[in-house]
Every structure is written in structure tokens, then in C-alpha cells.
Amino acid sequence: MSLTTDNLALPLIAAAQAGKHVTHNEALVVLDRLVQLSCLDKDLTAPPPAPVEGDRYLVAGAAPTGAWTGLSGHIAHFHDGVWDGLTPRAGWLAYLADEDAFYRFDGTAWTGLAGTISALQNLVLLGLGTHADAENPFSAKLNKALWTARATAEGGTGDLRLALNKGATGNVLSLLMQTGFSGRAEIGLVGDDSLTAKVSADGNNWSHAWRALGNSGNVGFGSAAAPGGPVPAAPLFVSGSSSSALLQLECYSAGSPVANITTRIARGTPAAPTGILAGDRFFGFFGRGYQATGGFSGNMVTFNGLAEEDFTATAQGTLVDFQTTEIGTSTRRSVVKFRGNGALELVPRAGTPGAGLAPGQILFDGTAAAFKGYNGTRWSRLTNLPRFAAAMSADATIPAGAWTKVAFNTAEVNDQGAFVPATNRFVAPEPGTYTFGVGLAYRRIGSASPTALQARFYRNGAASPRHRAGVTGLVDGVSTLALTATLTLAAGDTVEVFAQFTGAEGGILAADTAFWGLAMP
């Protein structure tokens, strides 16, 4: 029969033993040392110089010296002026006063109890440096925190993913940042499944900064950042209810500050880009407006930058294209282009608008093949003006006392085809101010002796007032008559020359007779 207990090796009193109190007291001393085991230190390799009765130490060193020689791993306790060692067993716990920590003996060595914990399950509260409560079951009060992935050498993958889950779409999953326990910023899934960020200056009034849609990844700013606001319809979508700037770039520099917006385009893919081709767009600014009938219009005004040619190392021509929509229409068209050759191009249009919007406008009328300007009242040609010079192919006889049309039947100059030889008249191709002139030379017919020759312009088949001239003392082949007039005509108005002799018939000498006119700019 063993004379010690199985677990603590306490001495037992033998039958008929004399001095039983000695054995009993020794067992009590061991119990006093081991029950509620609390040691002063574990890092000493030799006994302290002035121990106190009952002091206990964990002798953790591999080769202790002095009175602790041979007590490595033991519990050294000071009793009756000497050091004695108690042999630990696996599972014993000891409190280290200098560390305020518990240690466990695993059968070989002492290790910190915290280092042996591999799982904490179903904890109700957990506080790190502070107290947790029912509202905040997990609370931490600290200055730094580190999450790091377990490396593959440690049995991990090297990845780290922190998963946060909410119950349903309408719930909130967010990271709330506070100052003095008052909210200042929040980011997360707030009431839906779009990622949003909002900020506050007082914890009560919040402004939404941006929102990324869960179904498209489009990011909205301004009013499109708030749930329930406009749905971001582009990868970068800015919406607002203010007339102030929605996008503002600022740059400050001691040198030459500049706020740049740079676009880069390429065909192909990001991994294998290829050269752009003529017509590819570097950038485009588009404008839409809400219609009185409901819904937004299409892109009614645009400003584009395009490639003028296929891009190579030495050929990189570009152009800028402005497109607008004419009043009363819904079709956008190019109006002005700055071409790669440095030219300013007013893109041709068919005809002119019914009225200009303001004096000083210039356009290119493709129908008239001319530049036109608006003076606040009407459009006038600036180039390719109608002009003509007409003649007679043969002498003509004009009776006495009757206004007779002079048959100018040959057009020597006829820009715009405004003079019609078949009808001996000028036909205004468009409204405007025109200047006309005629010169008639007198030719005697037989023995007839007229006393005067007169001429006048007829407008739309009727004599034009204040435009008449005459000559008397007619001399055959010498006397001539000249007449000029400036008329404001509508499109389609006609102008003809009529002549009349007084006293007798007379002739018009074709060789020295002409009818001419032109539009005034």
C-alpha cells in the first residue's frame, strides 16, 4: 500500500504510526501550497535572496541553480527555512502574480493559459479593455487592431475575407464612424442592397455622398446618391436639384496650375489595345431635357472630339464637332466643326431659318451654296451673290408712244441663273436688296425722227415709280441713256426694262446696249 495520495502525493499516516501529527502537518503544508496555487514569478533561475515563509515560484528554467538545482519545472516553495519542490501533474493551473496571468502545466512545461485556448463558443458578451453589455455584446477599447491572413506555411491560404451579413434587403449592414459617440459617417448597405456612403456634421442631419448600385455597379453622386433618388444610368452619374455647379475642378500651384480632364481611347481590349480609326470619338458631352409631355429627350446638344484619320505614329489628325437642334425640330445636326487642317467649317444646311435668333449670326446655306448673315431683320448673302449682265443679240425697234419691253435675250454673266433670257427678265432667287443698271444706245429707223427716248424698270409687270430716265436731241449711233435703281425684292419678284420713243419710232442699237444687276450683301 502506497504511503502517499495518488494525485497530490500527500503523506499518509500509517497504521500504529508514532508521531502522527508530523505526517498530518506535512500533508496540510502541501495542501496549503497547492490549493489555490499562486506563485510570485516563473522567470527566476535561482532562489531570491530573502524569501518569506510560504513563498512559491514556478521554476520554468531548464537548469536552475542553488537550492533550486534539480527542480526544473517544479513548484518551489519556502518552508521551515528551506526550499522544497512539488512535482506538478498535467492539467494543474497556477496564477502568476507578477504577470496577472494563469499558466497551465501540460505534462512537460508550463504555458500561458490564454495561449492554450483554441475555441470560444456561444459567448454572450465579450469585452476587450472595456465592458460589453446587452446593446454592445462585443466591445473593444484599444488603439490599434490587426487582422492578418494565415500564410500557406501555417496551413492557411494567404487570403483574408471579412464577411458581414444582414437578415434581409430592407435591413441595415453598415460601418458607423463616430466622434464623441455621435455619428459622422456611415458606409454600407443601408435599407437596400446598394453600397452607400453618407456623412453628418452633427449626427442628426445626413448628406449622401455616393451610391453604387448592386445590379449594375453604376455610381451616383448628388441626389442620385440617396436611396429613392434618380437611378444612376451610367458608370459615373451625377444628379442635382441646384443650379450651381455639379462638377468643379480646382488646382493650386506655385507654378502653372491647371485642372485637367483627360480621356484616352483605344480599340481592342485593355490587355491588347489597337489603334483608333477615323471617326472614333475621344470624348462627348451630351445634353438632354425633360419634355412637357413627360420623359427626357434624346441628346439634343453635343460637343465631341473625334479622330480625323486612322491613328499612326505620324498621322494623328483630330477635329471638334458641335451639334445642336434647330428650333421647332427634334433632330440634332452638326453646325460647326474645327477641322484637323485648321479650318473652321460651318456645316451646310438646306436654306435659311425663317428668322434669326439675334443679329450677327452666320451660316452656310447649302441650297444657295453661300454664306449668309442675319442683320436682325433678314438673312443676306455674304458670298456667291446673284449677278448678271445681259445683252441683245440684234437691234430692236421700239414704237412711238408705247412702253415696250426691251428684248435682252443673251446672258453674258448669270451667277445663280437669276436672269432668264427666254423672258428677257431678272427673277430674284431670294429676298434681298438688289442694284440694277441699264444703258440704251439710239439707232435711227429709216427717216423717222423721234424727239426723245425714255426708259424705266418694270417690277412684277408694273412700272417701278421713281426709276425713269430720258434723253432728247437724238443723234443716230451717238445718243445713249443710262438708268440705275436699287430695289428690295422678295423671292420670285421680276425686273424688266421697258423703253418708249416720243414723236416717231426708233431703234435700240444692240452693240452698245446692256442690262445688268447684282444682289447687295
NUVO-690681 format. One record per residue (C-alpha): residue number from 1; residue in one letter; z, x, y. Coordinates in steps of 0.25 Angstrom, whole numbers, plus 5000, padded with zeros to 4 digits. Layout:
% residues N
[NUM,'A',[Z,X,Y]]
...
% end
This chain:
% residues 521
[1,'M',[5000,5000,5000]]
[2,'S',[4996,5005,5014]]
[3,'L',[5007,5008,5023]]
[4,'T',[4998,5004,5036]]
[5,'T',[4992,4992,5040]]
[6,'D',[4977,4990,5037]]
[7,'N',[4971,4989,5052]]
[8,'L',[4981,4996,5061]]
[9,'A',[4987,5005,5051]]
[10,'L',[5001,5001,5055]]
[11,'P',[5012,5008,5047]]
[12,'L',[5019,4998,5037]]
[13,'I',[5033,4998,5033]]
[14,'A',[5034,5002,5018]]
[15,'A',[5044,4995,5009]]
[16,'A',[5058,5001,5009]]
[17,'Q',[5054,5010,5021]]
[18,'A',[5065,5016,5028]]
[19,'G',[5063,5017,5044]]
[20,'K',[5054,5005,5044]]
[21,'H',[5056,5004,5059]]
[22,'V',[5048,5017,5061]]
[23,'T',[5036,5011,5053]]
[24,'H',[5037,4998,5060]]
[25,'N',[5038,5004,5074]]
[26,'E',[5026,5013,5071]]
[27,'A',[5017,5001,5068]]
[28,'L',[5022,4994,5081]]
[29,'V',[5017,5006,5089]]
[30,'V',[5004,5006,5082]]
[31,'L',[5002,4991,5085]]
[32,'D',[5007,4994,5100]]
[33,'R',[4996,5004,5101]]
[34,'L',[4985,4996,5095]]
[35,'V',[4987,4981,5098]]
[36,'Q',[4980,4978,5112]]
[37,'L',[4975,4992,5111]]
[38,'S',[4973,4998,5125]]
[39,'C',[4970,5013,5128]]
[40,'L',[4970,5021,5140]]
[41,'D',[4958,5029,5138]]
[42,'K',[4947,5033,5128]]
[43,'D',[4941,5046,5134]]
[44,'L',[4952,5056,5133]]
[45,'T',[4951,5067,5122]]
[46,'A',[4965,5072,5123]]
[47,'P',[4979,5065,5125]]
[48,'P',[4983,5062,5140]]
[49,'P',[4994,5072,5145]]
[50,'A',[5004,5061,5148]]
[51,'P',[5003,5050,5138]]
[52,'V',[5012,5038,5139]]
[53,'E',[5018,5031,5126]]
[54,'G',[5009,5021,5121]]
[55,'D',[4996,5027,5128]]
[56,'R',[4984,5024,5119]]
[57,'Y',[4970,5031,5120]]
[58,'L',[4957,5030,5113]]
[59,'V',[4953,5043,5108]]
[60,'A',[4938,5042,5109]]
[61,'G',[4934,5057,5110]]
[62,'A',[4929,5063,5097]]
[63,'A',[4938,5075,5098]]
[64,'P',[4951,5072,5105]]
[65,'T',[4961,5084,5107]]
[66,'G',[4976,5086,5108]]
[67,'A',[4985,5075,5102]]
[68,'W',[4972,5067,5100]]
[69,'T',[4966,5076,5091]]
[70,'G',[4960,5068,5079]]
[71,'L',[4962,5055,5086]]
[72,'S',[4947,5053,5090]]
[73,'G',[4944,5038,5090]]
[74,'H',[4959,5035,5088]]
[75,'I',[4969,5027,5097]]
[76,'A',[4978,5038,5102]]
[77,'H',[4992,5032,5106]]
[78,'F',[5004,5040,5112]]
[79,'H',[5017,5036,5104]]
[80,'D',[5030,5043,5104]]
[81,'G',[5025,5055,5112]]
[82,'V',[5013,5058,5102]]
[83,'W',[4999,5053,5101]]
[84,'D',[4995,5045,5089]]
[85,'G',[4981,5040,5085]]
[86,'L',[4978,5026,5080]]
[87,'T',[4965,5025,5072]]
[88,'P',[4956,5013,5077]]
[89,'R',[4948,5004,5068]]
[90,'A',[4935,4997,5070]]
[91,'G',[4936,4985,5080]]
[92,'W',[4948,4990,5088]]
[93,'L',[4948,4987,5103]]
[94,'A',[4954,4996,5113]]
[95,'Y',[4956,4993,5128]]
[96,'L',[4953,5006,5137]]
[97,'A',[4962,5005,5149]]
[98,'D',[4954,5015,5158]]
[99,'E',[4941,5008,5155]]
[100,'D',[4946,4994,5155]]
[101,'A',[4937,4992,5142]]
[102,'F',[4938,4989,5128]]
[103,'Y',[4934,4998,5117]]
[104,'R',[4931,4995,5102]]
[105,'F',[4932,5005,5090]]
[106,'D',[4920,5003,5081]]
[107,'G',[4926,5011,5069]]
[108,'T',[4920,5024,5075]]
[109,'A',[4922,5025,5090]]
[110,'W',[4927,5017,5102]]
[111,'T',[4917,5009,5110]]
[112,'G',[4917,5000,5122]]
[113,'L',[4919,4986,5119]]
[114,'A',[4908,4982,5129]]
[115,'G',[4898,4991,5122]]
[116,'T',[4900,4984,5109]]
[117,'I',[4897,4970,5114]]
[118,'S',[4882,4967,5110]]
[119,'A',[4882,4952,5112]]
[120,'L',[4889,4942,5121]]
[121,'Q',[4886,4927,5116]]
[122,'N',[4889,4914,5123]]
[123,'L',[4897,4919,5134]]
[124,'V',[4901,4908,5144]]
[125,'L',[4904,4917,5156]]
[126,'L',[4900,4932,5159]]
[127,'G',[4905,4939,5172]]
[128,'L',[4901,4953,5175]]
[129,'G',[4910,4959,5186]]
[130,'T',[4914,4945,5190]]
[131,'H',[4918,4931,5184]]
[132,'A',[4908,4922,5178]]
[133,'D',[4910,4907,5180]]
[134,'A',[4904,4893,5175]]
[135,'E',[4894,4894,5187]]
[136,'N',[4890,4908,5184]]
[137,'P',[4893,4911,5169]]
[138,'F',[4887,4925,5171]]
[139,'S',[4892,4932,5183]]
[140,'A',[4890,4947,5187]]
[141,'K',[4895,4955,5199]]
[142,'L',[4889,4968,5199]]
[143,'N',[4880,4977,5208]]
[144,'K',[4869,4981,5198]]
[145,'A',[4863,4975,5185]]
[146,'L',[4853,4981,5176]]
[147,'W',[4844,4975,5165]]
[148,'T',[4836,4985,5157]]
[149,'A',[4827,4983,5145]]
[150,'R',[4831,4989,5132]]
[151,'A',[4822,5000,5128]]
[152,'T',[4814,5001,5115]]
[153,'A',[4822,5012,5111]]
[154,'E',[4834,5003,5112]]
[155,'G',[4828,4992,5104]]
[156,'G',[4822,4985,5116]]
[157,'T',[4808,4983,5121]]
[158,'G',[4810,4989,5135]]
[159,'D',[4807,4975,5141]]
[160,'L',[4817,4966,5149]]
[161,'R',[4815,4952,5152]]
[162,'L',[4826,4943,5158]]
[163,'A',[4824,4928,5154]]
[164,'L',[4829,4917,5163]]
[165,'N',[4827,4903,5158]]
[166,'K',[4829,4889,5165]]
[167,'G',[4830,4876,5158]]
[168,'A',[4818,4868,5163]]
[169,'T',[4807,4869,5174]]
[170,'G',[4816,4862,5184]]
[171,'N',[4828,4871,5183]]
[172,'V',[4830,4884,5191]]
[173,'L',[4830,4898,5186]]
[174,'S',[4832,4908,5197]]
[175,'L',[4838,4920,5203]]
[176,'L',[4846,4917,5215]]
[177,'M',[4850,4928,5225]]
[178,'Q',[4861,4926,5234]]
[179,'T',[4869,4932,5246]]
[180,'G',[4883,4929,5246]]
[181,'F',[4881,4919,5235]]
[182,'S',[4871,4911,5244]]
[183,'G',[4856,4911,5239]]
[184,'R',[4846,4919,5246]]
[185,'A',[4834,4920,5236]]
[186,'E',[4830,4913,5223]]
[187,'I',[4819,4916,5213]]
[188,'G',[4816,4909,5200]]
[189,'L',[4811,4896,5194]]
[190,'V',[4817,4886,5204]]
[191,'G',[4815,4872,5199]]
[192,'D',[4802,4875,5193]]
[193,'D',[4794,4886,5185]]
[194,'S',[4788,4893,5197]]
[195,'L',[4795,4906,5201]]
[196,'T',[4800,4904,5215]]
[197,'A',[4808,4913,5226]]
[198,'K',[4816,4907,5237]]
[199,'V',[4825,4913,5248]]
[200,'S',[4836,4908,5257]]
[201,'A',[4844,4913,5269]]
[202,'D',[4856,4904,5267]]
[203,'G',[4856,4899,5253]]
[204,'N',[4853,4885,5257]]
[205,'N',[4839,4885,5263]]
[206,'W',[4828,4892,5254]]
[207,'S',[4814,4896,5256]]
[208,'H',[4804,4898,5245]]
[209,'A',[4797,4912,5245]]
[210,'W',[4787,4911,5234]]
[211,'R',[4784,4903,5221]]
[212,'A',[4776,4908,5209]]
[213,'L',[4770,4896,5200]]
[214,'G',[4773,4897,5186]]
[215,'N',[4760,4891,5181]]
[216,'S',[4751,4900,5190]]
[217,'G',[4759,4912,5196]]
[218,'N',[4754,4908,5210]]
[219,'V',[4764,4912,5220]]
[220,'G',[4767,4902,5232]]
[221,'F',[4773,4906,5245]]
[222,'G',[4777,4898,5257]]
[223,'S',[4778,4883,5254]]
[224,'A',[4771,4886,5241]]
[225,'A',[4784,4894,5237]]
[226,'A',[4793,4882,5235]]
[227,'P',[4793,4873,5223]]
[228,'G',[4785,4860,5227]]
[229,'G',[4777,4867,5237]]
[230,'P',[4762,4870,5236]]
[231,'V',[4758,4875,5223]]
[232,'P',[4753,4890,5224]]
[233,'A',[4738,4888,5221]]
[234,'A',[4735,4903,5222]]
[235,'P',[4741,4916,5217]]
[236,'L',[4747,4918,5231]]
[237,'F',[4749,4905,5238]]
[238,'V',[4755,4903,5252]]
[239,'S',[4758,4889,5258]]
[240,'G',[4766,4885,5270]]
[241,'S',[4768,4874,5280]]
[242,'S',[4769,4882,5292]]
[243,'S',[4758,4886,5301]]
[244,'S',[4764,4900,5302]]
[245,'A',[4758,4912,5294]]
[246,'L',[4760,4911,5279]]
[247,'L',[4756,4925,5277]]
[248,'Q',[4759,4936,5287]]
[249,'L',[4757,4951,5285]]
[250,'E',[4765,4961,5293]]
[251,'C',[4765,4976,5293]]
[252,'Y',[4773,4986,5301]]
[253,'S',[4770,5001,5302]]
[254,'A',[4771,5013,5311]]
[255,'G',[4757,5016,5309]]
[256,'S',[4745,5006,5308]]
[257,'P',[4751,4993,5302]]
[258,'V',[4742,4984,5294]]
[259,'A',[4745,4971,5286]]
[260,'N',[4734,4971,5275]]
[261,'I',[4729,4961,5265]]
[262,'T',[4720,4968,5255]]
[263,'T',[4712,4961,5244]]
[264,'R',[4706,4968,5232]]
[265,'I',[4696,4962,5223]]
[266,'A',[4688,4967,5210]]
[267,'R',[4680,4961,5199]]
[268,'G',[4685,4963,5185]]
[269,'T',[4699,4964,5181]]
[270,'P',[4711,4971,5187]]
[271,'A',[4710,4981,5175]]
[272,'A',[4695,4983,5177]]
[273,'P',[4690,4979,5191]]
[274,'T',[4676,4979,5194]]
[275,'G',[4668,4980,5207]]
[276,'I',[4667,4967,5216]]
[277,'L',[4653,4961,5219]]
[278,'A',[4647,4956,5232]]
[279,'G',[4653,4942,5235]]
[280,'D',[4667,4945,5229]]
[281,'R',[4678,4941,5239]]
[282,'F',[4688,4951,5243]]
[283,'F',[4697,4940,5250]]
[284,'G',[4696,4926,5254]]
[285,'F',[4705,4918,5264]]
[286,'F',[4703,4903,5262]]
[287,'G',[4707,4891,5270]]
[288,'R',[4710,4876,5265]]
[289,'G',[4715,4864,5272]]
[290,'Y',[4721,4851,5268]]
[291,'Q',[4712,4839,5269]]
[292,'A',[4715,4826,5276]]
[293,'T',[4710,4819,5263]]
[294,'G',[4720,4827,5255]]
[295,'G',[4719,4841,5248]]
[296,'F',[4715,4855,5253]]
[297,'S',[4701,4858,5256]]
[298,'G',[4694,4870,5250]]
[299,'N',[4693,4883,5256]]
[300,'M',[4687,4879,5269]]
[301,'V',[4688,4892,5277]]
[302,'T',[4688,4906,5271]]
[303,'F',[4688,4921,5275]]
[304,'N',[4682,4930,5264]]
[305,'G',[4679,4945,5261]]
[306,'L',[4668,4948,5251]]
[307,'A',[4661,4959,5245]]
[308,'E',[4647,4960,5251]]
[309,'E',[4641,4968,5240]]
[310,'D',[4645,4973,5226]]
[311,'F',[4656,4984,5228]]
[312,'T',[4653,4998,5224]]
[313,'A',[4659,5011,5229]]
[314,'T',[4650,5012,5241]]
[315,'A',[4646,4997,5243]]
[316,'Q',[4657,4988,5247]]
[317,'G',[4652,4978,5258]]
[318,'T',[4660,4966,5261]]
[319,'L',[4659,4954,5270]]
[320,'V',[4669,4944,5277]]
[321,'D',[4665,4929,5275]]
[322,'F',[4671,4918,5284]]
[323,'Q',[4669,4904,5279]]
[324,'T',[4672,4891,5286]]
[325,'T',[4669,4876,5284]]
[326,'E',[4661,4868,5295]]
[327,'I',[4668,4856,5302]]
[328,'G',[4665,4843,5294]]
[329,'T',[4662,4850,5281]]
[330,'S',[4669,4856,5269]]
[331,'T',[4660,4867,5265]]
[332,'R',[4664,4881,5268]]
[333,'R',[4654,4891,5272]]
[334,'S',[4653,4906,5277]]
[335,'V',[4652,4906,5292]]
[336,'V',[4654,4921,5296]]
[337,'K',[4652,4934,5287]]
[338,'F',[4655,4948,5291]]
[339,'R',[4645,4955,5282]]
[340,'G',[4646,4969,5275]]
[341,'N',[4635,4975,5284]]
[342,'G',[4644,4972,5297]]
[343,'A',[4636,4959,5301]]
[344,'L',[4643,4946,5306]]
[345,'E',[4636,4935,5299]]
[346,'L',[4637,4920,5304]]
[347,'V',[4633,4913,5291]]
[348,'P',[4621,4904,5294]]
[349,'R',[4623,4889,5294]]
[350,'A',[4613,4877,5294]]
[351,'G',[4612,4872,5308]]
[352,'T',[4624,4872,5318]]
[353,'P',[4636,4863,5318]]
[354,'G',[4635,4850,5326]]
[355,'A',[4645,4856,5336]]
[356,'G',[4652,4869,5338]]
[357,'L',[4667,4871,5338]]
[358,'A',[4668,4880,5350]]
[359,'P',[4659,4887,5360]]
[360,'G',[4655,4901,5355]]
[361,'Q',[4652,4898,5341]]
[362,'I',[4640,4905,5334]]
[363,'L',[4634,4902,5321]]
[364,'F',[4621,4905,5313]]
[365,'D',[4612,4893,5311]]
[366,'G',[4604,4896,5298]]
[367,'T',[4595,4884,5301]]
[368,'A',[4591,4889,5314]]
[369,'A',[4593,4904,5310]]
[370,'A',[4600,4906,5323]]
[371,'F',[4614,4910,5328]]
[372,'K',[4619,4898,5337]]
[373,'G',[4631,4898,5347]]
[374,'Y',[4639,4886,5351]]
[375,'N',[4642,4884,5366]]
[376,'G',[4652,4873,5365]]
[377,'T',[4641,4862,5366]]
[378,'R',[4629,4866,5357]]
[379,'W',[4624,4877,5347]]
[380,'S',[4614,4886,5353]]
[381,'R',[4605,4896,5346]]
[382,'L',[4608,4911,5349]]
[383,'T',[4597,4917,5341]]
[384,'N',[4583,4913,5335]]
[385,'L',[4581,4903,5347]]
[386,'P',[4569,4893,5346]]
[387,'R',[4558,4898,5355]]
[388,'F',[4543,4896,5356]]
[389,'A',[4530,4900,5364]]
[390,'A',[4519,4890,5363]]
[391,'A',[4504,4891,5368]]
[392,'M',[4491,4883,5368]]
[393,'S',[4480,4886,5358]]
[394,'A',[4470,4880,5368]]
[395,'D',[4469,4876,5383]]
[396,'A',[4473,4861,5385]]
[397,'T',[4468,4850,5395]]
[398,'I',[4479,4842,5402]]
[399,'P',[4474,4829,5409]]
[400,'A',[4478,4826,5423]]
[401,'G',[4490,4816,5426]]
[402,'A',[4495,4816,5412]]
[403,'W',[4507,4824,5406]]
[404,'T',[4501,4831,5393]]
[405,'K',[4507,4839,5383]]
[406,'V',[4502,4854,5383]]
[407,'A',[4498,4857,5369]]
[408,'F',[4505,4870,5365]]
[409,'N',[4501,4872,5351]]
[410,'T',[4504,4886,5348]]
[411,'A',[4517,4893,5346]]
[412,'E',[4517,4908,5349]]
[413,'V',[4533,4909,5347]]
[414,'N',[4540,4898,5340]]
[415,'D',[4554,4902,5335]]
[416,'Q',[4561,4891,5327]]
[417,'G',[4547,4883,5327]]
[418,'A',[4552,4875,5339]]
[419,'F',[4538,4874,5345]]
[420,'V',[4529,4864,5338]]
[421,'P',[4514,4868,5341]]
[422,'A',[4509,4855,5334]]
[423,'T',[4516,4846,5344]]
[424,'N',[4516,4856,5356]]
[425,'R',[4531,4855,5358]]
[426,'F',[4544,4862,5356]]
[427,'V',[4555,4856,5347]]
[428,'A',[4569,4860,5349]]
[429,'P',[4574,4865,5336]]
[430,'E',[4589,4863,5340]]
[431,'P',[4597,4859,5352]]
[432,'G',[4597,4869,5364]]
[433,'T',[4593,4873,5377]]
[434,'Y',[4578,4878,5378]]
[435,'T',[4569,4884,5388]]
[436,'F',[4554,4881,5389]]
[437,'G',[4543,4886,5397]]
[438,'V',[4528,4883,5399]]
[439,'G',[4517,4889,5406]]
[440,'L',[4503,4882,5408]]
[441,'A',[4490,4888,5414]]
[442,'Y',[4480,4879,5421]]
[443,'R',[4465,4878,5416]]
[444,'R',[4454,4871,5423]]
[445,'I',[4447,4860,5415]]
[446,'G',[4433,4859,5420]]
[447,'S',[4432,4855,5435]]
[448,'A',[4445,4847,5434]]
[449,'S',[4455,4852,5446]]
[450,'P',[4469,4847,5443]]
[451,'T',[4479,4849,5455]]
[452,'A',[4491,4852,5447]]
[453,'L',[4497,4856,5433]]
[454,'Q',[4511,4851,5429]]
[455,'A',[4519,4854,5416]]
[456,'R',[4532,4849,5410]]
[457,'F',[4541,4849,5398]]
[458,'Y',[4542,4837,5389]]
[459,'R',[4555,4835,5381]]
[460,'N',[4554,4826,5369]]
[461,'G',[4541,4820,5375]]
[462,'A',[4546,4817,5389]]
[463,'A',[4545,4825,5401]]
[464,'S',[4557,4834,5404]]
[465,'P',[4562,4832,5418]]
[466,'R',[4563,4844,5428]]
[467,'H',[4553,4852,5419]]
[468,'R',[4539,4851,5426]]
[469,'A',[4531,4861,5433]]
[470,'G',[4517,4861,5440]]
[471,'V',[4506,4869,5447]]
[472,'T',[4495,4866,5457]]
[473,'G',[4483,4873,5463]]
[474,'L',[4478,4875,5449]]
[475,'V',[4469,4887,5446]]
[476,'D',[4462,4888,5433]]
[477,'G',[4468,4898,5424]]
[478,'V',[4478,4903,5434]]
[479,'S',[4487,4891,5437]]
[480,'T',[4500,4891,5428]]
[481,'L',[4512,4882,5427]]
[482,'A',[4526,4886,5421]]
[483,'L',[4537,4877,5417]]
[484,'T',[4551,4880,5411]]
[485,'A',[4562,4872,5406]]
[486,'T',[4576,4873,5400]]
[487,'L',[4579,4861,5391]]
[488,'T',[4591,4857,5382]]
[489,'L',[4585,4851,5369]]
[490,'A',[4590,4844,5357]]
[491,'A',[4585,4848,5343]]
[492,'G',[4571,4842,5342]]
[493,'D',[4568,4840,5357]]
[494,'T',[4554,4843,5360]]
[495,'V',[4548,4850,5373]]
[496,'E',[4533,4850,5376]]
[497,'V',[4524,4854,5388]]
[498,'F',[4516,4843,5396]]
[499,'A',[4506,4846,5407]]
[500,'Q',[4499,4838,5418]]
[501,'F',[4487,4841,5428]]
[502,'T',[4486,4833,5441]]
[503,'G',[4473,4829,5446]]
[504,'A',[4464,4833,5435]]
[505,'E',[4465,4838,5421]]
[506,'G',[4468,4853,5418]]
[507,'G',[4469,4863,5407]]
[508,'I',[4480,4872,5401]]
[509,'L',[4476,4886,5399]]
[510,'A',[4481,4889,5385]]
[511,'A',[4480,4904,5387]]
[512,'D',[4491,4904,5398]]
[513,'T',[4500,4893,5393]]
[514,'A',[4513,4893,5385]]
[515,'F',[4525,4885,5382]]
[516,'W',[4538,4892,5377]]
[517,'G',[4553,4889,5375]]
[518,'L',[4566,4894,5369]]
[519,'A',[4580,4890,5366]]
[520,'M',[4591,4895,5375]]
[521,'P',[4603,4902,5368]]
% end
